[in-house]
């Protein structure tokens, strides 16, 4: 099935949103609770440990769909018309293309070795997600501001930062309500 440009644009935006929401939930579970002076008690509860790990894994999967797989159906290059987009992204990230490619390899390796297959690697090093968040936010905001010429993303009213912040607050509330009642 061949997707129209608008359908592909919408799907890429959805992948960006899935990443941002899962990153917000992942980070909400690890934030220090200044009000209570401790981390969430959920770290001792296997359900919350698993939910948190799943959010991390989803972030990696979604990022790889957009930036890690050069021939992927949802790769950023399939919806971005600006030939300078990658240069602008790298400038925003303060990375060279080689550094970005090395980061993409780390993300793909984690995905392939621990999420998709559980290969024989003995030590798991989850990737740091700051570059991933900044690249996804840049792409999402760019899609909304530049590429959405037909109002395909009319429901995407929030910037990436606003979208992330909303879900971070939701995640914190869920984790700490559990702590109070669990």
Legacy VTK file of the C-alpha trace (Angstrom):
# vtk DataFile Version 3.0
C-alpha trace
ASCII
DATASET POLYDATA
POINTS 182 float
0.000 0.000 0.000
1.360 3.362 -1.015
0.718 6.181 1.448
0.032 9.705 0.303
2.426 12.430 1.417
-0.177 13.640 3.925
-0.648 10.147 5.376
3.107 9.660 5.683
3.491 13.096 7.291
0.782 12.191 9.799
2.419 8.880 10.616
5.827 10.457 11.119
4.234 12.986 13.482
2.546 10.133 15.375
5.902 8.360 15.779
7.387 11.616 17.117
4.526 11.869 19.612
4.916 8.230 20.709
8.583 8.903 21.369
7.933 12.118 23.319
5.159 10.603 25.444
7.221 7.515 26.306
10.274 9.611 27.102
8.154 11.750 29.419
6.868 8.643 31.204
10.361 7.156 31.407
11.880 10.288 32.886
8.931 10.903 35.207
9.681 7.580 36.854
13.264 8.551 37.611
12.832 12.135 38.744
13.734 13.024 42.276
10.666 14.030 44.273
11.818 17.209 46.008
8.523 17.467 47.901
8.974 14.082 49.576
12.771 14.115 49.564
13.154 10.755 47.847
12.725 8.913 44.598
9.435 7.306 43.802
8.899 4.058 45.726
7.885 2.426 42.478
11.503 1.390 41.978
10.806 -1.527 44.324
7.594 -2.530 42.537
8.176 -4.784 39.528
5.168 -3.403 37.650
6.610 0.125 37.673
10.133 -1.105 36.882
8.732 -2.927 33.860
6.562 0.003 32.768
9.566 2.299 33.000
11.778 -0.070 31.003
9.091 -0.471 28.359
8.951 3.297 27.936
12.714 3.393 27.362
12.521 0.581 24.827
9.648 2.266 22.991
11.696 5.464 22.757
14.534 3.575 21.113
12.212 1.797 18.685
10.440 5.004 17.680
13.660 6.994 17.277
15.111 4.281 15.066
12.027 4.420 12.830
12.707 8.094 12.187
16.485 8.392 12.267
18.080 4.970 12.593
16.909 3.129 9.513
18.014 4.743 6.261
15.372 2.855 4.260
12.619 2.882 6.884
9.046 3.715 5.927
8.878 6.540 8.448
12.362 7.952 7.980
12.482 11.728 8.264
13.771 12.030 4.689
10.488 10.700 3.292
8.547 13.775 4.471
11.127 16.558 4.740
11.514 18.614 1.578
14.364 20.876 2.722
17.689 19.453 1.458
19.397 21.352 4.297
17.319 19.706 7.033
20.069 17.344 8.182
22.595 20.195 8.332
20.145 22.265 10.372
19.448 19.334 12.668
23.144 18.684 13.233
23.717 22.361 13.928
20.900 22.335 16.504
22.327 19.194 18.107
25.888 20.552 17.957
27.045 17.293 16.393
28.975 16.372 13.297
27.423 13.925 10.865
29.902 11.274 12.025
28.907 11.842 15.666
25.225 11.612 14.770
25.822 8.415 12.801
27.717 6.941 15.765
24.776 7.825 18.025
22.374 6.189 15.541
24.529 3.052 15.633
24.325 2.979 19.447
20.547 3.249 19.252
20.294 0.526 16.590
22.665 -1.751 18.530
20.594 -1.405 21.707
17.425 -2.038 19.695
18.871 -5.049 17.893
20.819 -6.634 20.738
18.430 -6.112 23.642
14.938 -5.212 22.444
14.451 -7.156 19.241
16.594 -10.237 19.822
18.334 -10.344 23.211
21.616 -11.393 21.693
24.528 -12.774 23.669
25.814 -9.433 24.948
26.374 -9.722 28.694
26.079 -6.080 29.686
23.298 -3.782 28.599
24.062 -0.089 28.183
20.801 1.767 27.612
21.410 4.781 25.402
21.287 8.312 26.715
18.224 9.971 25.255
19.100 13.674 25.217
20.185 13.630 21.552
17.145 11.525 20.690
14.771 13.956 22.398
16.325 16.993 20.790
16.296 15.417 17.316
12.682 14.274 17.629
11.600 17.681 18.949
13.377 19.416 16.074
11.709 17.125 13.522
8.233 17.387 15.066
8.321 21.180 15.303
9.732 21.410 11.783
6.930 19.219 10.408
4.291 21.377 12.084
5.822 24.680 11.023
7.172 23.935 7.538
6.002 20.696 5.972
2.334 20.718 6.961
1.127 22.847 4.059
-2.251 21.069 3.834
-3.126 21.230 7.554
-2.697 17.467 7.915
-1.465 17.941 11.471
-4.351 20.210 12.501
-4.693 18.288 15.770
-1.001 18.823 16.577
-1.498 22.137 18.309
1.317 21.811 20.805
5.025 22.189 20.251
7.204 19.197 21.054
8.199 20.840 24.319
4.580 21.444 25.352
3.578 17.916 24.343
6.454 16.399 26.343
5.740 18.577 29.401
2.064 17.604 29.445
2.879 13.876 29.446
5.722 14.318 31.948
3.261 15.848 34.410
0.822 12.973 33.760
3.575 10.431 34.387
4.717 12.068 37.607
1.164 12.179 38.842
0.666 8.466 38.136
3.943 7.433 39.752
3.495 9.495 42.876
-0.196 8.739 43.324
0.869 5.101 43.340
3.473 5.901 45.989
0.885 7.560 48.208
-1.659 4.759 47.842
0.573 1.778 47.104
LINES 1 183
182 0 1 2 3 4 5 6 7 8 9 10 11 12 13 14 15 16 17 18 19 20 21 22 23 24 25 26 27 28 29 30 31 32 33 34 35 36 37 38 39 40 41 42 43 44 45 46 47 48 49 50 51 52 53 54 55 56 57 58 59 60 61 62 63 64 65 66 67 68 69 70 71 72 73 74 75 76 77 78 79 80 81 82 83 84 85 86 87 88 89 90 91 92 93 94 95 96 97 98 99 100 101 102 103 104 105 106 107 108 109 110 111 112 113 114 115 116 117 118 119 120 121 122 123 124 125 126 127 128 129 130 131 132 133 134 135 136 137 138 139 140 141 142 143 144 145 146 147 148 149 150 151 152 153 154 155 156 157 158 159 160 161 162 163 164 165 166 167 168 169 170 171 172 173 174 175 176 177 178 179 180 181
